[in-house]
Amino acid sequence: MKVDLLIRRVCVDDDRPLVDIAIRDGRIAAIEAGIEVDAAQEIDAAGRAVIPGLVEPHMHLEKALLHRRLPPTQGTLEEAIRVTGILKSRQERHDVLERSRTVLDMAVRNGTVAIRAHPDVDLIQGLIGVETLLELREEYRDLLDIQVVAFPQEGIIKSPGTIALMEEAMGIGADVVGGCPYNELNWDDTVRHIDAVFEMAQKHDADIDMHADFSDEATDQRFAAAGYIAQKTIDSRFQGRVSLGHVTSLGALDPEELKPVLQLLREAEISIVTLPATDLYLGGRNDQKNPRRGLTPVRALQGAGVNVAYSSNNIRNAFTPFGNADMLLIGNLLAHAISYGTPEHQAAILGMATGNAARAIGIDGSYGIAVGRQADLVILDTARVADALLDIPARSWVIKRGKITVVTRHTCDIHRHGCKCPAHGESTAENKQGSSAANA
């Protein structure tokens, strides 16, 4: 058998011996020890761990890296929306492209192979976020897959004309219908917002991804819409096609109040995407004693069988002043925040950035380390898969559809010096991509 790429001596499972992975035509052709094939290209992983490519299911690219343009003074959600609204009104195409490329390059270097991006579609910035992302989707097609959400950040009902813009966005190539139902003036309008999103999704046979219930409390019904969305999903026969970001108000519910919502979410096969960098930063701002963490109840959701993923959300703006598009770093943060420290818990966190996230954006059918699956892989500079969140190691090789896109050189060269610990040595990345993305 002739293959395009052969990865030798790689750790897929910490409890099993090292194996080789053969890749042909962008897919995994074999996973076994001692593969004998004619390979056009070969990697000696020297015992390093491999994981499926990381997936960011919820990012805002056109609003990234705005943190120094109009710095906030209070750090609240309300201020973030106001400041970002001002900056959105000044958006220029070349600047949006430049900032978006910077974040995409970060993501590629950090092992991300797919992103679902949520550009704002509203009367402030029009379609500039969608249009630039469609351009970048083509530009980066060999490095990562980009899904584009038509996201009405400023609301739909209170902002007449937004529906027409969303329709235009779907018409020119957006993949997913977005929603922000809490950003309406009352509960009736929140319901109308949700209904409009489902109507558009059905019209275009598109998936749905909404920002929902972003609050420390569930007393305002606009921020307690998860149950209604779940029932709407079931009634519309959209099971498995809806994702919700934030959903922090679920953490304010008593266990008995939460239970029926969890049951509906599971029945609707809704994915919940927690955004710890943003939610921890903005949540619990008004608490003077025992401040809340402001996160969706990950433990309870997982226990109820709901698919949970996480993502970076914003990168260096008023909503999230930090970030470098590294899913392992965000996973480490989440693990601390929800007290997920046991080996089983750490494995669950890594799963939220890989298989769970792939499911959340609907690519799980072709994703993962198995024969026949798309060869989107990250070889980590650590010897155990279980140490991914502990070490946050360099991404030694990133592979997209069977092509090496990133190589990280190490001062401790295992192949020349026989070092048996792949975690040794400092790293500098050498990007192998052949696009306009910046070198690492």
N, C-alpha and C positions, 0 to 999 in steps of 0.2 A: 504494500500500500504506500502511495506517495501522499504526503501531507504538506500543508503550508507552514505549520508551526508545531514544534514538539517542545513541550515543557517537561524537563526531567527533574526527578527527585523533589517533588513538591508535596506539602502536607495539606490534604483535603480534610482529613478527620484526625483529630489528636489521638484517638484511641486505635488507629490503624497505621500500618506501615506506609512509608512514602510511596507515591505512585508517579507515573508519567501521564501527561495529558496530550493527546494528539488532536490537532485542529485542522479541519479541511473545509474550504468554501464558507468560512465564517462561523462554522458550527463545531461543536465538540464531537470528534469521531471515535475516540476511545479514551478510557480512563483505567489504567492498570499498570502494574509494575513491569519494568523491563520491556517496554514497547520497542520493537525493531521495525523501523520504517525509514523511508527515504524522505527527509524533511528539508524543505527549502530554507528554513530558519530554525534555530534551536536556542532554547534558554536552559541553562542549568540553574535551577532554583536553589540548589544546595541545601535542601531541607527547610526552606522558607514556607510559610503558610500562605494559602490562597483562599480568597473569598470571592463570591460573586461581585460584580461591579456594584458600587454604591448607587443608590437612587434617591434623588431629592424630589419628593412629591409636592413641594409647596415653596416656590421662590418668587420674589419680586425683583426682577432685574433692572427695569427702567427707573426704579427708585433707589437703587443701590449707590453707595459711595457719595451720598449727599450730606454726610454728617457735618461737614465744615462749611457748607454753603449758607445755611441759616440755622446756627446751633440753637437747640432748645434750651430753655432755662429751668423748666420744671420736670420734664421727663414723663409727663402723663400721656395717656392715650389721646385725650382730647387735644392736647398741644401737638402731638405727633400728627394727627389728622389735619390740624390747621396749618402747621408749618409745611407739611408735605403738599397740601393743596396749593399753597403759594408757590412752592418750587415747581410743582407740576405745570403751573401756568406759564413757566419760563422754559419749558423743555425745548431742546433743539436736537434735531435728528442726529447730527454727528456726535454730540455729547452723549446722547443715550446709547448710541452704538459703542462708543469708546468705553463707557463705564460698564456696559453689559459684557463686552468682551473681556474686560479685566476680571469680572466675577466668573465668567465661563472658563477662563484660563485657570483660575484658582481651582474650580471644581474639577476640571480635567486632571490637573496635577495631583489632586487629592483622591483620585480614583472614582469619581462620579461618572457613570456611563449613561444616565438618563435624568432629565429634569422636566418637571411639570411647572411651567412659569405662569404667573398670574398678572399680566399687564392690565393696568387700569383702562377701562373703556368708559369714558364720561365726557361731559361737555367742557371740562377744563382742559384736558390734553388730547381729546379726540381719540384717534387710532394710532398715535405715534408709537405707543408701546407694542401694539400688535404688529404694526408694519415693520418695525425694527426687528422684532423677534422672528418674524417670518423670513426676513433676510438672513438672520443669524442661524436659523434652523437649517438653512441650506449651506451656509458657510461652514458650520460645524458638523455636518452630517457624518463625517468620517471619525469624529471624536466622541460625540455623544448624541443621543436622541433628545429632541426638545418637543414637548407638547405645549400648546398655547391655549390658555384659558381666556375667554372674553369675560373680564371681571368688572362688575359695576360697583366699584368702591364707594361711590357717592350716593348709592341707592338707585332705585328704578322708579318707584311711584312718585317720590318727591322731586325727581329730576326728569321731567318730561323730555323726550328725545333720546334717552339712553337706550331704550329698547331698539330703536332704529339703528343706533350705532352698533349695538351688539349684533343685530342681524347682519349689518355690513361686515363686521369682524368675522362672523361665521362664514359669510359669503366669500371672503378673500382668503380663507384658509385656517382660521382658528379651529382647534380640535374639540374643545370642551366648553360647555356653558357654565359660567361662574355665577355667583350670587353673594350678596352681602345683606341678608334680610334684617339684621339688627339696625342697619343704618337707614331706617324709615322713621316716620314721626309717631306711629302708633301700631298696635297689634294688627288691626285690620289691614293696614298697608303692608305690614310684614308678611301676612298671609298672601296678599295679592302679589307681592314680590316673589315669594316661593312658587306660587302657582304659575307665574309668568316664566320663571326659569324652567320649570318642568315642561310647559307648553313648547318653549323654544327647543329644548333638548329632544322632545319627541319629534318635532318637525324636522330636525336635522339628524336624527338618530345619533345623537352625541351624548357622551357621558356628562355628569354634573359634578362640580366641585365648588362648594360654598364655604365662605367664612361664616361661622355660626356661633352664637351664644358666647361672645367674647366679653365676659364679665365675671366679677367676683361673686355676684349674687344672681339668683334666679327669680327675684321678686318682680322684675319688669318682664312681662311676657315676651317682649321682643328679643330678649336674651335667654329665652327658654323655649326655643323652637325645635329642638332636636327631635322631640317626640312627634310633633306635627310633620316634620320632614320625613321621618322614618315611616309614618303611616302613609304619607303621600307617595313615598317610594314603592311601598307594597301595593297600594291601590293602582299605581301607574305601571306596575310590573317592571320596575326599574331596578330590581334587586341586583346587587353586585356592581352597579354602575354609578354609585353616588359616594363621594368623599366629602367629609366635613373637616375644616381646619379650625383650630383653637378649641372650641366647645368647652371652655373653662368653667362656665357656670354649673356644669354637672358636678363639679367638686364642692359646690355649696349645698347640695341636696343631702338629706338624711338617707341612710341606706334603704329604708323602706320606700322613700320617694324616688330614689334612683333606680330601684329594681325594675319597675315596669318600663322605664325608658331604655335600660340596657336590653331588656327582652325584645323591644321593638327594633332597636339598632341591630341586634343580632339577626332577627327575622328578616330585616330589610337588607342584610349583608352590606351595611354601610361601613366604610373605612373611616376611622378617626385619625387625623394627623395632628399630633401635638407639636407645638413650636416652642420648645423650652427657652431658647435664648430671648425671644420676645415676651413670652407669657410670664416668665420669672421677672423680667425687667419691668414690665408694666403692671403686673398683678399686685394686689395687696397694698396699693399706694396709700390708701386712706386708713389703713389699720394702725392704730397707735399701740396696740398690745397684741402679742402673738400674731404677727402679720402672716397672712395666708400666702402660700406659694403660687397661687394663681394658675395651676395646671389642671388639665382634665384628669379625672381619676383613672390613671393608666392601670393600676392594679385591678380595680373593679371591672374595667372594660375587658381586660385580658381574661379575668376570671369568668366573665360572662360569655366568652367566646367571640368578642368583637375584634375585628382586625384593627390593630393599632400600629401606626408608623410615626416617624418624626421627620422633621426637616429644619433647614436653617431659617426659612422665611425671609427676613430682610438681612441685608449686609451693610452695616455702617450707615444708618440713617436715624431719623428721630424715633422710629419704632424699635430699632435694635442697634445701639451704637457700636457693637462689636461684630466680629465674625470674619472668617476667611474661607467659607464654603467647604469646610471639612466636616463630613458627616461623623467621623470617629470622635472628633472633639465635641460635637454637639451630643453625641451618644454618651460620652463620659459625663458631660454636664447633666444630662437627663438621669443617668444612673445615680448620681449623687442626690439629685433633687427628690427622687421618688424612693430612695433607699434601696436600690436594686444592686446589691453588692455580691450576693452569692454567685457561684459559678453558673447556676441555672439562670439566674436573673441577668447576668452579663451576656449570656448566650441569647436571651430573649431580646435584649437591647440591640445586639448586632443583627438579629433577625428583623427588627423593626426598620433597619436601614437597608435591608437587602430584600428578602422574600416578601415581607409585609408591605414594604414601600412599593415593590413591583406590582403587587396585587392592588394597592390603592390607586395606581394609575393604569391598571388594566393590561400590563405586559407580562404577567406571571406565566402565561402559557408558553413563552419562549425563553424564559429566564431561569438561571440557576446552573449549578455545576452537575450536569448529567449528560449522558450521551444523547446527541440530537438537539441539545439546547444551543442557543446563540452563545458564541464564545466571547462573553463580556466578563473579564476577570481582573482581579487585582492581586498581585503577589506582594505580600507584606514583608518588611524587613524584621520579621520575628519568627520564631520557630513553632509557635503554637497559635492556632486559630483563637483559642480561648484568651490569648493575651492581647488581642486587637485593641480593646478598650483600655487595657492597662498601659501598654507601651505607646499607644497612638503612633505606631511606627511609620517610617518612611514607606512610600509606595514604590517598591523596587521596580516593578513593571506594571503598567496598566495596558490592558488588551481590550480593544473594541472590535467586535465582529471578526476576531481572529487576527487583527493587525495590532502590532505594538505601537502605542501612541505616546507613552511616557516611559523613560528609563531613568532611574536614579542611581548615580554612581556613588560608591562608598569608599571612604578612606581605608577601611579594612576590607581588602579584596579577598573574598573567600576562595576564589578560584586559584589565586597565585600563592596565597599564604596558608591555605588549609585550615582557616579558622572554622571551628565547628559551631559557633554561635552567630547566626545571621543578624542578631540585634546589635552587634558591635559596630562602632564607627560612625562618624558624622556623614551626612548625605548632602549632595547637591544634585538637583534634578536636571536631566538633559531631555528636553522634549523632542520626541521623534516625529511629531505631527507635521504634515505638509499643508497647513492652512495658514490663515492670517493670525491664528492664535499666537500669543506671545510665548517665547521660550521661557521655561522655568528658570 
